[in-house]
Amino acid sequence: MTKLTCFKAYDIRGKLGTELNEEIAYKVGRAYGQIYQPKTIVVGCDVRLTSEALKQATIKGLNEAGVNALDLGMTGTEEVYFGAFHLDVQGGIEITASHNPMDYNGMKLVRENARPIGADSGLKEIQALAESGEFKTVATQGTTQKYNILPEFIDHLMSYINPAKITPLKLVVNAGNGAAGHVIDAIEEKFKVLQIPVEFIKIHHAADGTFPNGIPNPILVENRASTQHAVLEHQADMGIAWDGDFDRCFLFDEKGQFIEGYYIVGLLAQAFLLKQAGEKIVHDPRLVWNTFAIVDQFNGTAIQSKSGHSFIKEKMREHNAVYGGEMSAHHYFRDFAYCDSGMIPWLLAVSVLSETQKPLSALVEEMITQFPCSGEINFKVADTQITIQKIFDHYADQNPKIDQTDGVSLEFDAWRFNVRASNTEPLLRLNIESRADRQPKPMQVYVDELTQLIQGS
């Protein structure tokens, strides 16, 4: 029995050839089919050069387990999510490595109604069966049919905005040569039909699995310049950049400034609470003070969840939350079967810009001023748990308020921070925020203090 190392906390991800290949993808499809026995599921893949072959191997495994597959072609992850709850199917698989390096690929799996399959909800069982290879022979093999989900997906996206209320806007859109381009083109066509006065300026638009402009991951500072320059050059109202499978989008204001995902959570919470006060908003524990302030101001209820899509979705279902946001730029929506989308957030932002008639910089400036944050800082450390304990011990005598929902959050009067081990990479992730009304030290002082502590110098 070969141990498979590509199974992670809430998806499958691994180095091509050794950790993930067509044989392993076949076994995953076969195991998924045998364990859940769905009649039909949707399958899609991103633009990576190996994704199509891995998709076909997965479909072969599904078919041989007696499952019918609807092949959606080249898609973003959320198109598979959408298919899984919108069509008469019982699950979905997207082949994607999102923002991982070129020599990686992966898979995201969901059940009926796009319910996530994670380590605690079926992924370990799929792993065990794929490793053992104890597959049953079925009497009738499944069939494969190509299906174009795009028109229905676009119609659904349009339900989040009121076309009559959208005012003239110019948007820079950067697909990063990933999977987002075909959806932007379809939205642009829809806007023309509906006479929505939005102009799209497209950069790095063509889907290209060689990623000539680098792996699309705008959370990295070095990947933001092309979007920023285009916003300034074209005097656009907003810039939008996506990662490879476009389940995350990143916004830039009209000055070309990157807006931390944390403040977008506040902006989208506000968008929903303006429509309906009293709704519940789920957030992660890394940065929280701005979210508390916004949700409180607009008469909502803030609910904290562990970071990671399976945890956020579970918490949202439990509380029937209208929206869930992570500072890592994952945004989840009740009307999207509690799934994350990289298309709905910028459409909502367009709505807010139109309805408030304020530039994006003005909408987030107050939040940034009141609750400055460090942005996420990543450290490679020998042992994440030992390092976290060291930090814990260092601040123990200051009697901070402690929260261990995810990693460790320590809260003081004027500042707080969260430190946690990454679920997907061998990294320690640090986030710091402060309160302007409590006379905190400059942010860099806190950053330097914790950097020194973590790096042990």
JOFENCOR-V984796 format. One record per backbone hydrogen bond with DSSP energy under -0.5 kcal/mol. CO is the residue of the C=O (numbers start at 1). NH is the residue of the N-H. E is the energy in kcal/mol with one decimal. If there is no record, write none. Layout:
co=CO nh=NH e=E
co=CO nh=NH e=E
This chain:
co=1 nh=3 e=-0.5
co=3 nh=5 e=-0.6
co=6 nh=8 e=-0.6
co=6 nh=13 e=-3.2
co=9 nh=119 e=-3.1
co=11 nh=8 e=-2.9
co=12 nh=107 e=-2.4
co=14 nh=105 e=-2.0
co=15 nh=19 e=-1.8
co=15 nh=20 e=-2.0
co=16 nh=18 e=-1.2
co=20 nh=17 e=-2.3
co=21 nh=25 e=-2.5
co=22 nh=26 e=-2.4
co=23 nh=27 e=-2.0
co=24 nh=28 e=-2.4
co=25 nh=29 e=-2.4
co=26 nh=30 e=-2.7
co=27 nh=31 e=-2.8
co=28 nh=32 e=-2.9
co=29 nh=33 e=-2.3
co=30 nh=34 e=-2.2
co=31 nh=35 e=-2.7
co=32 nh=36 e=-2.4
co=33 nh=37 e=-1.8
co=39 nh=68 e=-2.8
co=40 nh=90 e=-3.1
co=41 nh=70 e=-2.6
co=42 nh=93 e=-2.2
co=43 nh=72 e=-2.9
co=43 nh=73 e=-0.5
co=44 nh=95 e=-2.5
co=45 nh=75 e=-2.7
co=48 nh=51 e=-1.3
co=48 nh=52 e=-0.6
co=50 nh=54 e=-2.1
co=51 nh=55 e=-2.5
co=52 nh=56 e=-2.4
co=53 nh=57 e=-2.1
co=54 nh=58 e=-2.2
co=55 nh=59 e=-2.7
co=56 nh=60 e=-2.2
co=57 nh=61 e=-2.0
co=58 nh=62 e=-2.4
co=59 nh=63 e=-3.2
co=60 nh=64 e=-2.4
co=61 nh=65 e=-0.8
co=62 nh=65 e=-1.0
co=62 nh=67 e=-2.6
co=63 nh=66 e=-1.8
co=63 nh=142 e=-2.9
co=64 nh=138 e=-0.5
co=68 nh=41 e=-2.2
co=69 nh=71 e=-0.7
co=69 nh=145 e=-2.5
co=70 nh=43 e=-2.6
co=70 nh=72 e=-0.8
co=71 nh=147 e=-2.5
co=73 nh=45 e=-1.7
co=73 nh=75 e=-0.6
co=76 nh=79 e=-1.1
co=76 nh=80 e=-1.1
co=77 nh=80 e=-0.6
co=77 nh=81 e=-2.1
co=78 nh=82 e=-2.8
co=79 nh=83 e=-2.4
co=80 nh=84 e=-2.3
co=81 nh=85 e=-1.3
co=82 nh=85 e=-0.6
co=82 nh=86 e=-2.7
co=83 nh=87 e=-2.0
co=84 nh=113 e=-1.2
co=87 nh=89 e=-2.0
co=90 nh=112 e=-0.6
co=91 nh=42 e=-2.2
co=92 nh=110 e=-2.7
co=93 nh=44 e=-2.2
co=94 nh=96 e=-0.8
co=94 nh=108 e=-2.6
co=95 nh=46 e=-2.4
co=97 nh=100 e=-3.0
co=101 nh=104 e=-1.6
co=103 nh=16 e=-3.1
co=105 nh=14 e=-2.7
co=106 nh=96 e=-1.3
co=107 nh=12 e=-2.7
co=108 nh=94 e=-2.5
co=109 nh=117 e=-2.0
co=110 nh=92 e=-2.1
co=111 nh=114 e=-1.3
co=112 nh=115 e=-1.4
co=115 nh=111 e=-3.1
co=116 nh=118 e=-0.6
co=118 nh=121 e=-1.5
co=118 nh=123 e=-2.8
co=119 nh=124 e=-0.5
co=122 nh=126 e=-2.1
co=123 nh=127 e=-2.5
co=124 nh=128 e=-2.6
co=125 nh=129 e=-2.2
co=126 nh=130 e=-2.6
co=127 nh=131 e=-2.5
co=128 nh=132 e=-2.1
co=129 nh=133 e=-2.5
co=129 nh=134 e=-0.5
co=131 nh=2 e=-0.7
co=133 nh=135 e=-2.1
co=143 nh=69 e=-3.0
co=145 nh=71 e=-2.7
co=147 nh=149 e=-0.9
co=149 nh=153 e=-2.2
co=150 nh=154 e=-2.7
co=151 nh=155 e=-2.0
co=152 nh=156 e=-2.0
co=153 nh=157 e=-2.4
co=154 nh=158 e=-2.0
co=155 nh=159 e=-0.6
co=156 nh=159 e=-1.3
co=157 nh=160 e=-1.7
co=158 nh=161 e=-1.4
co=161 nh=163 e=-0.7
co=162 nh=165 e=-2.3
co=162 nh=166 e=-0.5
co=163 nh=166 e=-1.1
co=169 nh=199 e=-2.8
co=170 nh=237 e=-2.8
co=170 nh=238 e=-1.2
co=171 nh=173 e=-0.5
co=171 nh=201 e=-3.2
co=172 nh=240 e=-2.7
co=173 nh=175 e=-0.6
co=173 nh=203 e=-2.4
co=174 nh=242 e=-2.0
co=175 nh=178 e=-2.1
co=177 nh=208 e=-2.6
co=180 nh=183 e=-0.9
co=180 nh=184 e=-2.0
co=181 nh=185 e=-2.5
co=182 nh=186 e=-1.6
co=183 nh=187 e=-2.6
co=184 nh=188 e=-2.9
co=185 nh=189 e=-2.1
co=186 nh=190 e=-2.1
co=187 nh=191 e=-3.0
co=188 nh=192 e=-2.0
co=189 nh=193 e=-2.1
co=190 nh=194 e=-2.5
co=191 nh=195 e=-0.5
co=191 nh=196 e=-2.9
co=192 nh=195 e=-0.9
co=195 nh=197 e=-0.6
co=196 nh=198 e=-2.3
co=197 nh=169 e=-1.9
co=199 nh=171 e=-3.2
co=200 nh=202 e=-0.6
co=201 nh=173 e=-2.9
co=203 nh=175 e=-1.0
co=203 nh=176 e=-0.5
co=204 nh=177 e=-2.9
co=208 nh=211 e=-2.2
co=209 nh=49 e=-0.6
co=211 nh=214 e=-2.2
co=215 nh=217 e=-0.9
co=216 nh=244 e=-1.0
co=217 nh=220 e=-2.2
co=220 nh=223 e=-2.0
co=221 nh=224 e=-1.6
co=224 nh=228 e=-2.3
co=225 nh=229 e=-3.0
co=226 nh=230 e=-1.8
co=227 nh=231 e=-2.2
co=228 nh=232 e=-2.0
co=229 nh=233 e=-3.0
co=230 nh=234 e=-2.3
co=231 nh=235 e=-0.5
co=231 nh=236 e=-2.2
co=232 nh=235 e=-0.6
co=238 nh=172 e=-2.4
co=239 nh=252 e=-2.5
co=240 nh=174 e=-2.9
co=241 nh=250 e=-2.7
co=243 nh=246 e=-1.4
co=244 nh=179 e=-2.5
co=245 nh=77 e=-1.2
co=245 nh=78 e=-0.6
co=246 nh=342 e=-0.6
co=248 nh=243 e=-1.4
co=250 nh=241 e=-2.3
co=251 nh=259 e=-2.6
co=252 nh=239 e=-2.4
co=253 nh=256 e=-2.2
co=257 nh=253 e=-2.4
co=258 nh=260 e=-0.6
co=260 nh=263 e=-1.3
co=260 nh=264 e=-1.1
co=261 nh=265 e=-1.8
co=262 nh=266 e=-1.2
co=263 nh=267 e=-2.1
co=264 nh=268 e=-2.9
co=265 nh=269 e=-2.4
co=266 nh=270 e=-2.2
co=267 nh=271 e=-1.9
co=268 nh=272 e=-2.1
co=269 nh=273 e=-2.6
co=270 nh=274 e=-2.3
co=271 nh=275 e=-0.9
co=272 nh=276 e=-2.2
co=276 nh=279 e=-1.0
co=279 nh=301 e=-2.1
co=280 nh=322 e=-1.5
co=280 nh=323 e=-1.1
co=281 nh=303 e=-2.8
co=282 nh=325 e=-2.5
co=283 nh=305 e=-2.4
co=288 nh=292 e=-2.6
co=289 nh=293 e=-2.2
co=290 nh=294 e=-2.6
co=291 nh=295 e=-2.7
co=292 nh=296 e=-2.4
co=293 nh=297 e=-2.4
co=294 nh=298 e=-2.3
co=295 nh=300 e=-3.4
co=296 nh=299 e=-1.5
co=299 nh=278 e=-2.3
co=301 nh=281 e=-3.0
co=303 nh=283 e=-2.3
co=305 nh=285 e=-0.6
co=308 nh=312 e=-2.4
co=309 nh=313 e=-2.5
co=310 nh=314 e=-1.7
co=311 nh=315 e=-2.3
co=312 nh=316 e=-2.5
co=313 nh=317 e=-2.5
co=314 nh=318 e=-2.3
co=315 nh=319 e=-1.8
co=316 nh=320 e=-1.1
co=316 nh=321 e=-1.9
co=322 nh=334 e=-2.0
co=323 nh=282 e=-2.3
co=324 nh=332 e=-3.6
co=325 nh=284 e=-0.9
co=326 nh=329 e=-1.7
co=329 nh=249 e=-0.7
co=329 nh=331 e=-0.6
co=330 nh=326 e=-2.7
co=331 nh=341 e=-2.2
co=332 nh=324 e=-2.2
co=333 nh=336 e=-1.5
co=333 nh=338 e=-1.9
co=333 nh=339 e=-0.6
co=334 nh=337 e=-1.1
co=336 nh=339 e=-1.8
co=339 nh=333 e=-1.8
co=343 nh=347 e=-1.4
co=344 nh=348 e=-2.4
co=345 nh=349 e=-2.3
co=346 nh=350 e=-2.3
co=347 nh=351 e=-1.8
co=348 nh=352 e=-2.5
co=349 nh=353 e=-2.8
co=350 nh=354 e=-2.2
co=351 nh=355 e=-2.8
co=352 nh=356 e=-2.6
co=353 nh=357 e=-1.5
co=359 nh=363 e=-1.7
co=360 nh=364 e=-1.7
co=361 nh=365 e=-1.7
co=362 nh=366 e=-0.8
co=364 nh=368 e=-2.6
co=365 nh=369 e=-2.6
co=366 nh=370 e=-2.4
co=367 nh=371 e=-2.8
co=370 nh=436 e=-2.8
co=372 nh=434 e=-2.0
co=377 nh=430 e=-2.8
co=379 nh=381 e=-0.7
co=379 nh=428 e=-2.9
co=383 nh=387 e=-2.0
co=384 nh=388 e=-2.6
co=385 nh=389 e=-2.3
co=386 nh=390 e=-2.0
co=387 nh=391 e=-2.1
co=388 nh=392 e=-2.6
co=389 nh=393 e=-2.7
co=390 nh=394 e=-2.0
co=391 nh=395 e=-1.7
co=392 nh=396 e=-0.7
co=393 nh=396 e=-0.7
co=395 nh=398 e=-1.9
co=395 nh=400 e=-0.5
co=396 nh=399 e=-1.6
co=401 nh=411 e=-2.5
co=403 nh=409 e=-3.0
co=408 nh=410 e=-0.5
co=408 nh=419 e=-2.5
co=409 nh=403 e=-2.4
co=410 nh=417 e=-2.1
co=411 nh=401 e=-2.7
co=414 nh=435 e=-2.4
co=415 nh=412 e=-3.0
co=416 nh=433 e=-2.5
co=417 nh=410 e=-2.4
co=418 nh=431 e=-2.3
co=419 nh=408 e=-2.6
co=420 nh=429 e=-3.3
co=423 nh=9 e=-0.6
co=425 nh=427 e=-2.5
co=427 nh=422 e=-2.7
co=427 nh=429 e=-0.5
co=428 nh=379 e=-2.5
co=429 nh=420 e=-2.1
co=430 nh=377 e=-2.7
co=431 nh=418 e=-2.6
co=432 nh=374 e=-2.4
co=433 nh=416 e=-2.5
co=434 nh=436 e=-0.6
co=435 nh=438 e=-1.8
co=435 nh=440 e=-0.6
co=436 nh=439 e=-0.9
co=442 nh=445 e=-1.6
co=442 nh=446 e=-1.0
co=443 nh=447 e=-2.3
co=444 nh=448 e=-2.9
co=445 nh=449 e=-2.2
co=446 nh=450 e=-2.3
co=447 nh=451 e=-2.5
co=448 nh=452 e=-2.5
co=449 nh=453 e=-1.6
co=450 nh=454 e=-2.9
co=451 nh=455 e=-2.7
co=452 nh=456 e=-0.7
co=452 nh=457 e=-1.2
